[in-house]
Amino acid sequence: MLLASDHQGSGASETRAGSVAERERIAAAVERWLLAELEMDRAASAAAGDNSVTLSYVRAPPERIAA
Protein backbone atom coordinates (compact mmCIF):
# COMPACT_ATOMS: atom_id res chain seq x y z
CA MET A 1 0.00 0.00 0.00
CA LEU A 2 1.29 3.44 -0.87
CA LEU A 3 2.08 5.70 2.06
CA ALA A 4 3.30 9.23 1.53
CA SER A 5 3.41 12.43 3.49
CA ASP A 6 3.03 16.04 2.38
CA HIS A 7 6.66 16.59 3.38
CA GLN A 8 7.77 14.29 0.57
CA GLY A 9 5.98 16.32 -2.06
CA SER A 10 2.92 14.06 -2.33
CA GLY A 11 -0.47 15.41 -1.35
CA ALA A 12 -3.18 13.55 0.51
CA SER A 13 -5.22 13.11 -2.69
CA GLU A 14 -2.24 11.40 -4.33
CA THR A 15 -1.96 9.04 -1.37
CA ARG A 16 -5.65 8.17 -1.55
CA ALA A 17 -5.43 7.62 -5.31
CA GLY A 18 -2.49 5.28 -4.77
CA SER A 19 -4.40 3.40 -2.09
CA VAL A 20 -7.43 3.02 -4.35
CA ALA A 21 -5.29 1.81 -7.24
CA GLU A 22 -3.54 -0.69 -4.96
CA ARG A 23 -6.85 -2.02 -3.62
CA GLU A 24 -8.19 -2.39 -7.16
CA ARG A 25 -5.04 -4.24 -8.24
CA ILE A 26 -5.31 -6.59 -5.27
CA ALA A 27 -9.04 -7.12 -5.83
CA ALA A 28 -8.41 -8.05 -9.48
CA ALA A 29 -5.70 -10.53 -8.45
CA VAL A 30 -8.01 -12.13 -5.87
CA GLU A 31 -10.81 -12.34 -8.43
CA ARG A 32 -8.50 -14.08 -10.93
CA TRP A 33 -7.37 -16.51 -8.23
CA LEU A 34 -10.95 -17.31 -7.18
CA LEU A 35 -12.05 -17.84 -10.78
CA ALA A 36 -9.09 -20.19 -11.34
CA GLU A 37 -10.03 -22.13 -8.18
CA LEU A 38 -13.63 -22.38 -9.36
CA GLU A 39 -12.53 -23.64 -12.77
CA MET A 40 -10.26 -26.27 -11.16
CA ASP A 41 -13.15 -27.44 -8.98
CA ARG A 42 -15.44 -27.67 -12.00
CA ALA A 43 -12.83 -29.60 -13.98
CA ALA A 44 -12.26 -32.01 -11.11
CA SER A 45 -16.03 -32.58 -10.75
CA ALA A 46 -16.39 -33.18 -14.48
CA ALA A 47 -13.47 -35.63 -14.48
CA ALA A 48 -15.07 -37.51 -11.59
CA GLY A 49 -18.37 -37.70 -13.47
CA ASP A 50 -20.16 -35.41 -11.03
CA ASN A 51 -22.59 -33.43 -13.17
CA SER A 52 -24.65 -31.99 -10.32
CA VAL A 53 -25.41 -28.29 -10.31
CA THR A 54 -23.47 -26.16 -7.86
CA LEU A 55 -23.97 -22.60 -6.72
CA SER A 56 -21.67 -19.95 -8.07
CA TYR A 57 -21.11 -16.53 -6.56
CA VAL A 58 -19.62 -15.11 -9.75
CA ARG A 59 -21.85 -12.43 -11.20
CA ALA A 60 -23.48 -13.48 -14.43
CA PRO A 61 -24.17 -10.98 -17.20
CA PRO A 62 -27.81 -9.75 -17.18
CA GLU A 63 -28.59 -11.59 -20.43
CA ARG A 64 -27.67 -14.93 -18.80
CA ILE A 65 -29.85 -14.21 -15.76
CA ALA A 66 -32.87 -13.36 -17.93
CA ALA A 67 -32.56 -16.56 -19.97
MIRO-956812 format. One record per atom (N, C-alpha, C, O): atom name; x, y, z. Coordinates in steps of 0.001 Angstrom, whole numbers, plus 524288, in hexadecimal, padded with zeros to 5 digits. Layout:
REM residues N
  atome      u      v      w
     CA      X      Y      Z
...
REM end
This chain:
REM residues 67
  atome      u      v      w
      N  8034B  7FB7A  80000
     CA  80000  80000  80000
      C  80381  804D0  80000
      O  8078A  804EB  8029E
      N  801F6  808BA  7FD17
     CA  8050C  80D72  7FC9D
      C  8042F  810FE  80146
      O  7FFBD  8124B  80291
      N  80863  8128C  803C9
     CA  80820  81642  80810
      C  80BB2  81AC6  806C1
      O  81040  819FB  80570
      N  809AF  81F76  8071B
     CA  80CE0  8240C  805FA
      C  80B28  82879  80984
      O  806B0  828A2  80B48
      N  80EAD  82BFF  80A84
     CA  80D4E  8308E  80DA6
      C  80DD7  8356D  80A54
      O  8105C  83556  8063C
      N  80B78  839B3  80C17
     CA  80BD7  83EA3  80948
      C  81171  840A2  80934
      O  812E0  843A0  805B9
      N  81498  83F0D  80CED
     CA  81A03  840CE  80D31
      C  81D42  83E7C  808C7
      O  82169  8408D  80780
      N  81B76  83A4F  8067C
     CA  81E5C  837D0  8023E
      C  81C8A  839C3  7FCE8
      O  81E34  837C0  7F8DF
      N  81930  83D9A  7FCE7
     CA  81760  83FC3  7F7F7
      C  81281  83D2A  7F5D6
      O  810D4  83E80  7F188
      N  81029  83984  7F8A4
     CA  80B64  836F1  7F6EA
      C  806EA  838CF  7FA49
      O  80747  838C9  7FF14
      N  802C0  83A66  7F7D5
     CA  7FE2E  83C34  7FABA
      C  7FAD3  837B0  7FC85
      O  7FB93  83337  7FAEA
      N  7F71A  838F2  7FFE4
     CA  7F390  834F1  801F9
      C  7F05C  8326A  7FDA4
      O  7EF59  82DB8  7FDD7
      N  7EEBE  83572  7F9BA
     CA  7EB9F  83333  7F57E
      C  7EED5  82F3C  7F261
      O  7ECBE  82B4D  7F092
      N  7F3DC  83042  7F1C3
     CA  7F73F  82C8B  7EF11
      C  7F7AF  82775  7F228
      O  7F7BD  82337  7EFE5
      N  7F7FF  827E9  7F74C
     CA  7F854  8234D  7FAA1
      C  7F35F  82018  7FA3B
      O  7F394  81B50  7F9CA
      N  7EEEA  822B6  7FA62
     CA  7E9F1  81FE6  7F9EF
      C  7E987  81D4A  7F49C
      O  7E7D5  818CD  7F43D
      N  7EB0C  82009  7F081
     CA  7EACA  81DBF  7EB3D
      C  7EE37  818E6  7EAF1
      O  7ECB3  814F9  7E89D
      N  7F2D8  8192C  7ED50
     CA  7F644  814A1  7ED5A
      C  7F3DD  8102E  7F05E
      O  7F450  80BAB  7EEC4
      N  7F14F  81158  7F4B6
     CA  7EED2  80D4A  7F7DA
      C  7EA5B  80AC0  7F4DB
      O  7E9B1  805FE  7F50C
      N  7E74F  80DE6  7F219
     CA  7E2F6  80BCF  7EF06
      C  7E510  8085B  7EAA4
      O  7E306  8041A  7E9B4
      N  7E913  80A27  7E7FF
     CA  7EB57  8070F  7E3BA
      C  7ED83  801ED  7E5CA
      O  7ECE8  7FDDD  7E34A
      N  7F006  80212  7EA4D
     CA  7F22E  7FD4D  7ECA2
      C  7EDD7  7F988  7EE24
      O  7EE4A  7F4D4  7ED3B
      N  7E9A5  7FB8D  7F071
     CA  7E53B  7F821  7F1E0
      C  7E2CC  7F5B1  7ED0D
      O  7E170  7F114  7ED18
      N  7E23B  7F8BD  7E8DD
     CA  7DFFE  7F6A9  7E40A
      C  7E37D  7F273  7E1B0
      O  7E194  7EE7E  7DFBB
      N  7E89B  7F34F  7E1E2
     CA  7EC4C  7EF71  7DFD4
      C  7EBF4  7EA62  7E2F6
      O  7EBF7  7E61F  7E0BC
      N  7EBA7  7EADE  7E80D
     CA  7EB41  7E63F  7EB6B
      C  7E60A  7E37C  7EA8E
      O  7E5D7  7DEB0  7EA51
      N  7E1D8  7E67F  7EA18
     CA  7DCAC  7E42E  7E939
      C  7DC8C  7E128  7E415
      O  7DA44  7DCEE  7E3D0
      N  7DEF6  7E347  7E00A
     CA  7DF25  7E091  7DAFC
      C  7E242  7DB82  7DB65
      O  7E0C6  7D78C  7D91C
      N  7E692  7DBA0  7DE4E
     CA  7E9BA  7D6E0  7DEFF
      C  7E6AB  7D2BF  7E1FE
      O  7E6E1  7CE24  7E0A3
      N  7E3DA  7D451  7E605
     CA  7E0B1  7D09E  7E916
      C  7DC5A  7CE5F  7E5B0
      O  7DB38  7C9B5  7E5F2
      N  7D9ED  7D1B1  7E281
     CA  7D5C9  7CFCF  7DF10
      C  7D7DE  7CBBE  7DB38
      O  7D564  7C7B7  7DA59
      N  7DC70  7CCCF  7D8EB
     CA  7DEC8  7C8FF  7D54D
      C  7DFF5  7C3E3  7D818
      O  7DF09  7BFB0  7D5F1
      N  7E1FB  7C432  7DCD8
     CA  7E337  7BF83  7DFDE
      C  7DE41  7BC66  7E105
      O  7DE2A  7B7A3  7E05B
      N  7DA1F  7BF16  7E2BF
     CA  7D539  7BC63  7E3F4
      C  7D2DB  7B9DD  7DF20
      O  7D0E9  7B579  7DF64
      N  7D301  7BC9C  7DAB4
     CA  7D0E9  7BA53  7D5E5
      C  7D414  7B587  7D440
      O  7D1DA  7B1B7  7D257
      N  7D933  7B5AB  7D4F6
     CA  7DC7A  7B122  7D3B6
      C  7DB29  7AC92  7D752
      O  7DADF  7A81C  7D58E
      N  7DA5D  7ADA6  7DC5C
     CA  7D8D6  7A98C  7E00B
      C  7D399  7A72B  7DE89
      O  7D2ED  7A269  7DEBA
      N  7CFEC  7AA73  7DD0C
     CA  7CAC5  7A892  7DB71
      C  7CB38  7A520  7D69F
      O  7C8B4  7A109  7D653
      N  7CE5E  7A6B8  7D2E0
     CA  7CF12  7A3A5  7CE21
      C  7D1A5  79E61  7CF5C
      O  7D02F  79A64  7CD1A
      N  7D56E  79E5A  7D2E6
     CA  7D7EA  79964  7D463
      C  7D3FD  795CA  7D712
      O  7D3FE  79113  7D621
      N  7D0A5  797FA  7DA66
     CA  7CC9E  794D1  7DCF0
      C  7C8D7  7928A  7D8F5
      O  7C75B  78DFA  7D949
      N  7C74E  795C5  7D531
     CA  7C3B2  793EA  7D122
      C  7C63C  78F9E  7CDDD
      O  7C3BB  78BB5  7CC9C
      N  7CB25  79057  7CC82
     CA  7CDE3  78C65  7C962
      C  7CE68  7874A  7CC6E
      O  7CDB6  78312  7CA3B
      N  7CF9B  787A7  7D169
     CA  7D019  782F2  7D49F
      C  7CADC  7802A  7D512
      O  7CAA9  77B5E  7D4D8
      N  7C69E  78319  7D5B4
     CA  7C167  780BE  7D604
      C  7BFFD  77E12  7D0E6
      O  7BDD8  779C4  7D0E3
      N  7C133  780A9  7CC8A
     CA  7BFFD  77E63  7C76C
      C  7C32A  7796D  7C68B
      O  7C11F  7759A  7C477
      N  7C812  7796E  7C814
     CA  7CB66  774CE  7C770
      C  7C97D  77049  7CAC9
      O  7CA29  76BBC  7C961
      N  7C719  7718F  7CF3D
     CA  7C524  76D77  7D2BE
      C  7BFAC  76BAF  7D129
      O  7BD82  76818  7D385
      N  7BD70  76E2F  7CD2C
     CA  7B83B  76CBD  7CB64
      C  7B3E5  76F2E  7CE93
      O  7AF60  76D9A  7CE21
      N  7B530  772F9  7D1BE
     CA  7B142  775AA  7D4E9
      C  7AEFD  77A23  7D1B7
      O  7B185  77E29  7D0FF
      N  7AA3E  7796B  7CFD2
     CA  7A7BF  77D67  7CC8D
      C  7A399  78079  7CF7C
      O  7A058  7830E  7CD10
      N  7A3A9  7803B  7D4AF
     CA  79FB3  7830D  7D7B1
      C  7A0AC  788F2  7D76A
      O  7A514  78ABE  7D6B9
      N  79C7C  78BCF  7D7F6
     CA  79CBE  79180  7D7B7
      C  79ECF  79390  7DCEA
      O  79D3A  791C9  7E118
      N  7A252  7974C  7DC94
     CA  7A452  799D0  7E14A
      C  7A33E  79FA5  7E109
      O  7A27C  7A1D8  7DCD4
      N  7A32E  7A216  7E58A
     CA  7A25F  7A7BB  7E5BE
      C  7A766  7AA82  7E45B
      O  7ABAB  7A8AC  7E597
      N  7A6DB  7AEE5  7E1D1
     CA  7AB5C  7B217  7E07D
      C  7AA4C  7B7A7  7E233
      O  7A60C  7B9B9  7E153
      N  7AE20  7BA0A  7E49E
     CA  7AD86  7BF6B  7E663
      C  7AFE8  7C34C  7E296
      O  7B077  7C7E6  7E3DD
      N  7B14E  7C186  7DDFA
     CA  7B35B  7C4F8  7D9E6
      C  7AEB6  7C78F  7D74D
      O  7AAF1  7C4F3  7D5D9
      N  7AEFA  7CCA8  7D6B8
     CA  7AAA2  7CF6E  7D443
      C  7AA1C  7CDE9  7CE91
      O  7ADEB  7CDE8  7CBA1
      N  7A566  7CCA3  7CD13
     CA  7A44B  7CB5A  7C7A3
      C  7A270  7D038  7C4D6
      O  79FF8  7D395  7C73B
      N  7A393  7D0AA  7BFCD
     CA  7A195  7D51E  7BCCC
      C  79BA0  7D511  7BCD5
      O  79948  7D0DF  7BD07
      N  7991D  7D9A1  7BCA6
     CA  79362  7D9E8  7BCE4
      C  790A5  7D671  7B8E4
      O  78C88  7D43C  7BA0C
      N  792DC  7D5ED  7B434
     CA  7904D  7D2B9  7B033
      C  7902E  7CCFB  7B1B2
      O  78CA1  7CA2D  7B010
      N  793FD  7CB24  7B4C8
     CA  793EC  7C5B2  7B68F
      C  78FF7  7C4EF  7BAE2
      O  78DA0  7C0C0  7BB45
      N  78F25  7C8DA  7BE25
     CA  78B6B  7C879  7C26D
      C  785DA  7C852  7C049
      O  7828F  7C56D  7C241
      N  784D2  7CB6C  7BC47
     CA  77F9B  7CBD1  7B9F8
      C  77E1F  7C6E1  7B6FF
      O  7797C  7C5C8  7B65B
      N  781E0  7C3F1  7B535
     CA  780D0  7BF52  7B200
      C  77E67  7BAF2  7B521
      O  77D46  7B6CA  7B2FE
REM end
